[in-house]
Amino acid sequence: MDDSKSTNRLVLFEEVSLNVVQNLIASIREMKLRGVVDATLEINSVGGSLVSALNLYDNLVGSGIRWTGIVIGECLSSAAVVLQGCEKREALPNASFFIHVSRRKFVINELRTDIPLQVYQDRLAKAYEGSKEIEDRSNKILRSRLKSERLSFDKFFTEEQHFSSLIALEMGLIDEIVTTV
């Protein structure tokens, strides 16, 4: 087993997307095969796909590896969900966070005329419910980490504002502010 820190470190330095997450999951699986016990995930991401973020979250939690997540820049939107998959969550003093209550955005680009209207409406309703389930799961993960009584999740996060490591620590989204990586 290679104990070097560099091989036990992953980085999420771009938008959370299917391809990025697939590559990170492949690396997590390779780490498991090598018997890695402790590993680090460095985050500097503007967020992205919530489905991909939840997939990465599940793989971090289910890997059997003790993950330390370190925010070294931005941890915005779905990237904050990924961070919650780490056992220990840290941030540099000037890291920036942004989370919001997921809002269902369902846009119909064109009306399908090749299938009966009722079938089409039923499919749309199922797709809408599927997106609601995903968003509810994301919100539940974020809410589960809150420790501050003074902040209401829904009220604070509907304002859509960036906040500092200090506020993230006070809220319980991170465990510690660190000065070195």
C-alpha positions in Angstrom: 0.0 0.0 0.0 1.3 3.4 -1.0 1.0 5.8 2.0 2.0 8.9 0.2 -0.5 11.8 0.7 -0.5 12.7 -3.0 -2.0 9.4 -4.0 -4.6 9.7 -1.3 -5.8 13.0 -2.5 -8.5 13.9 -5.0 -9.4 17.3 -6.3 -12.7 18.8 -7.4 -11.6 22.0 -9.1 -14.2 22.3 -11.7 -18.0 22.2 -12.2 -19.7 19.1 -10.8 -20.6 17.2 -13.9 -21.2 13.6 -15.0 -17.7 13.2 -16.5 -15.9 14.9 -13.6 -17.8 12.7 -11.1 -17.2 9.5 -13.1 -13.5 10.2 -13.0 -13.5 10.9 -9.3 -15.5 7.7 -8.6 -13.0 5.7 -10.6 -10.3 7.1 -8.4 -12.2 6.3 -5.2 -12.6 2.7 -6.3 -8.9 2.5 -7.2 -8.1 3.9 -3.7 -10.3 1.2 -2.1 -8.5 -1.5 -4.0 -5.2 -0.2 -2.7 -6.6 -0.3 0.9 -6.5 3.4 1.5 -8.0 4.2 4.9 -7.6 8.1 5.0 -7.9 10.4 2.1 -8.4 14.1 1.3 -10.8 15.7 -1.2 -9.8 19.3 -2.0 -12.7 21.4 -3.3 -12.8 24.6 -5.3 -16.0 24.3 -7.3 -18.9 26.5 -8.4 -21.2 23.5 -8.2 -23.1 22.1 -11.1 -25.3 19.0 -11.5 -27.1 18.0 -8.3 -27.6 14.4 -9.6 -23.8 14.1 -10.1 -23.1 15.7 -6.7 -25.4 13.2 -5.0 -23.7 10.3 -6.8 -20.3 11.5 -5.6 -21.7 12.0 -2.1 -22.9 8.4 -2.0 -19.6 7.1 -3.2 -17.6 9.1 -0.6 -19.9 7.9 2.2 -20.0 4.3 1.0 -16.3 4.0 0.2 -15.2 2.9 3.7 -12.5 5.6 3.5 -12.3 8.3 6.1 -12.5 11.4 3.9 -11.3 14.9 4.9 -12.8 17.6 2.7 -10.9 20.8 2.5 -12.4 23.9 0.8 -9.5 25.9 -0.6 -11.5 28.4 -2.6 -15.2 28.2 -3.5 -17.7 25.6 -2.4 -20.9 26.6 -4.1 -24.3 25.0 -4.6 -24.0 21.3 -5.3 -20.3 21.2 -4.3 -21.5 21.9 -0.7 -23.5 18.7 -0.9 -20.3 16.8 -2.0 -18.5 18.3 1.0 -21.0 16.8 3.4 -20.0 13.4 2.2 -16.7 13.8 4.0 -16.3 12.7 7.6 -14.2 15.8 8.5 -14.9 19.1 6.7 -12.4 21.9 6.8 -11.9 25.2 5.0 -9.3 27.9 4.5 -10.1 31.2 6.2 -11.1 33.0 3.0 -13.1 30.2 1.4 -16.5 31.1 0.1 -19.7 29.1 0.4 -23.1 29.3 -1.2 -26.0 27.0 -0.7 -29.6 27.4 -1.5 -32.8 25.5 -1.1 -33.2 23.6 -4.3 -36.0 24.9 -6.4 -37.7 22.8 -9.0 -37.2 24.3 -12.4 -39.2 22.5 -15.0 -39.0 23.9 -18.4 -40.8 22.4 -21.4 -39.0 23.3 -24.5 -41.6 22.0 -26.9 -44.9 20.2 -26.8 -44.7 16.7 -28.0 -47.4 15.9 -30.6 -46.3 12.4 -31.4 -47.9 10.9 -28.3 -51.3 11.3 -26.8 -51.6 14.4 -24.5 -52.5 12.4 -21.4 -49.5 10.1 -21.8 -47.3 13.2 -22.2 -48.8 14.8 -19.1 -48.2 11.6 -17.1 -44.6 11.5 -18.2 -44.0 15.1 -17.3 -45.6 14.6 -13.8 -43.3 11.6 -13.2 -40.2 13.6 -14.3 -41.3 16.5 -12.0 -41.7 14.1 -9.0 -38.3 12.6 -9.7 -36.6 16.0 -9.7 -38.5 16.9 -6.4 -37.2 13.7 -4.8 -33.6 14.6 -5.8 -33.8 18.1 -4.5 -35.5 17.0 -1.2 -32.6 14.5 -0.6 -30.0 17.3 -1.2 -31.8 19.6 1.2 -32.0 16.9 3.8 -28.3 16.3 3.6 -27.5 19.9 4.1 -30.1 20.4 6.9 -28.7 17.3 8.7 -25.4 19.2 9.2 -26.8 22.4 10.6 -26.1 23.0 14.2 -27.0 26.7 14.6 -30.4 27.4 16.2 -30.3 31.0 15.1 -30.4 30.3 11.4 -33.4 29.0 9.6 -32.3 26.9 6.7 -35.1 27.9 4.4 -35.0 31.6 5.3 -31.2 31.9 5.2 -30.7 30.0 2.0 -33.4 31.6 0.0 -31.5 34.9 0.2 -28.9 33.4 -2.2 -25.8 34.9 -0.7 -22.2 33.9 -0.4 -20.9 33.4 3.1 -17.5 32.9 4.8 -15.8 30.0 6.4 -16.6 31.5 9.8 -20.3 31.4 9.1 -20.0 27.9 7.6 -18.3 26.8 10.8 -20.9 28.4 13.0 -23.7 26.7 11.0 -22.1 23.3 11.1 -21.3 22.9 7.3 -17.6 22.6 8.2 -15.9 21.4 11.4 -12.8 23.5 11.4 -11.0 26.5 9.7 -7.4 25.6 8.9 -4.6 27.8 7.7 -2.6 25.2 5.8 -3.5 22.4 3.4 
